[in-house]
Amino acid sequence: MRAAFDEVRRRAARDGLRGRVRVWQRWTGTPYSVAGELLPTAGTILDLGCGFGMLSGLLAIHAPGRNLVGLDVDGAKIARARRLFGDLARFEQVDFSAPVVDLPLADAVVTWDVLHHLEDPLALLRWARARLAAGGVLVVKENDTVPLGKRLVAEAVEVVALGLEVTASARVQFRSVAAWTELLEAAGFDVEVARHLPAREGFFVPHSVFVARNPR
């Protein structure tokens, strides 16, 4: 995954210092290598809340057999994703509150640091399950509530990001591993992995990761 990051960083340099800093901040702040390990290396993967496309780009470079489709509500971020990574993945602006018919049924879905920004994360999880093939896998990376020190740092980072309009959000809601698991189960998923990432993997933010299966 490190080689994939080097290519993503090279592309982000097209946006000058701001682009380089943003990519480096994301790489050092969240364990993207975990996504590369947990997601299949081939098939169609939907990246929900893809932002400017960094994860989609990383996953596509890391395993060229993956067909990445990045989805986000923010048209400006989708435009940037297309400019930086449009040769590697498809990017579409989507209203997740409405049905979408012009999308392939996915072999896997990933959502990375998205759900804690949503007023109703359960709605997005149900939307994701409707777009996922039977037996398909959902990989979720979210912010945990422990340890407290990391949680306070992560919340401060979110406040800065909102103030700089790097991201848009409802009231940020961090949840425990147990609480995220309950949400996934309420959406109809079978949860296979639900774990807090230890300090050596978790950087300065309290990360947790989940792997769930669509049983239908």
N, C-alpha and C positions, 0 to 999 in steps of 0.2 A: 504493500500500500504506500510505502514511502516513495517509491519511484512514481506512482500515480500522483502523489502530492506535488512532486517536483514539476510535473507537467502542468498541473492545475495552477501552481504558483507562477509559472512562466506565462500562462494565459492571463492570469489576473493582473499581471504587470501592465497590460494594455490600459488599465484604469488608473495608472499612476500610483502614487504613494498610498492613497486611500484604499485602493484595491488590494495592494500587497499586504497592508496592515490588517485588513479585514480577513483575508484568507489565513494569514498566520495566526490571528487571534482565534479563529474557529478551529484550526488544526491543533493548537496547543491547549485549547479549552475543552475539547470533547474527543472521545476515543473512536475516531472514524474507523480505525483498523478492525474494531469489533464488528462493524457492519459488513465489512468485506469477508469476515470469517463466518458470519451467521446466515447471510443471504446466499441463495443458489448462484452458481457461476454461469448459468444459462437460463434463458426464458425471459418473459416480460416482467419487469419490475416497475411498479408505480411508486414514485417518491412524492408523498403527500406533504404539502407545505415546503416545497423545494427551495424557496427563496431564490437566490441568484444562481442556483444550480451546482454548488460546489460538491455536494454528496453525489448527485447524479453523475457528474464528471468523474469523480474518483472511482465510483463503482464501474463505470463503463470502461475506463482505462485499465483498471485492475483486472477485469475479466471481459474481454471483447465479445464473448458470447451472450452477454446480458443485453437485453433490449430495454433501455431506460426511458421512462416517460415521467417527466417532472411536472407537477401540478401545483399551482399556487393561486391565491385570490388577487395578488398584487401584480398588476399589469407591468409596472416599471421593473420589478424584479424578474418577471418572465422575459421581458425584452433584453435585460442584461444577460440572463442565462442563455438565451438564444445566441447572443453576440459572442459570448465566451465559450460556450460548449455545444452550440447548435449542431455541430458536425458529429457529436458523440451521442446525443440524446434528443428526444422530442420534448418540447416544453409547451404547455398550454395553460392559459388563464382559465380557472374553473370556479364556479360558484358551488361550494360543497353542500349548500342547502337545497340544491336542485338536482334532479336526476340528469345523468350524463350518458348519452347513448354512443357517442363517437369515440369510445375508448376500448382498447382490447381488454378482454378478461385476463386478469393478471395471474401469473404463477406465484408472485410474491408482492407484498406491499411493505414499504418502510416509511416510518414517520419518526423524525429525529428532532427532539427539542421543540415540538410543536404543541402537543396537547396541553401543556401547562399554561399556554397563552389563551386558551379557548374558554369561553363561558360555558360551553356545553361539549366537552370532549367526547362524551358518549355518542353524540350525533355523528361525529367524524368517524369514530370506530365502526359504527353501523354502516356508514357510507362505504368505508373501506371493505368491509366484509361482503357487501353487495357486489363489489368489483373484483372479488378474489375467487379464483377457481376452487372447486371442492378439493380439500386437502392442501390448499395453498397456505403459505406461511406469511405471517405478519411479524415484522421486527420493529420494536419500539425502543427508543432510548429516551429516558425522561430524567428529570431532576428529582432526587430523593430528598427526604427531610432530615437525614442524618449523614454525617455528624453536624452538629449545630453550627460550628465555625464555618464550614464550607457552605452551608445553607445561607448564612448571612452574607457571605461574599457573593454567592450566586444571585441573591436577591438584589444586592447593590449593583451588580453588573446589569441586571435586567432594567433597573431604574435608569441607568446611564444610557442603555440601548434605546429605551423608549424616549428619553429626552433628546437624543440625537436623531430620532426618527429612523434608526437602523431597522427597527421592527415595530409592528403594530400589535396591540394586545389588549385583551380584556384584563381584569385583575389577575395577576400571575398567581397560580395555585400549584405549589409544590405538594406532592403526595408521597406517602410511604409506599414501599414495595407492595404491602398488603392492599392498600387502597387502589393502586394502579391495577393490580391483579383483579380486584373486584370489578373495576370498570371493564376490563377486557372480557371477563366472564359474562357480565351483563350484556355486552354487545354480541354474545353468542360464540366467542372463541374458546377453544381448549388451550389453556396456558401450559406450555411445556417447560419454559425457563422463566424464572422471575428472581432476579438477584441484584443485590447492591454490588457495584464495582469497587474493589478495594482501592486504597489511596494510591497505590502505584499505577493503577489504571485510570483513576478518577480525576486526575489533574486537580484544579483548584475548585471544582464544582462537584457536588455530591451526586454522582450518576447512578442510575439503575437501568438494567436492560431486561427486555422481555421478548420471548419468542412464543408465538401463539399460532394455532392451526385453525383453519376454517373447516369444521367437521362435515358440512353438508355436501 
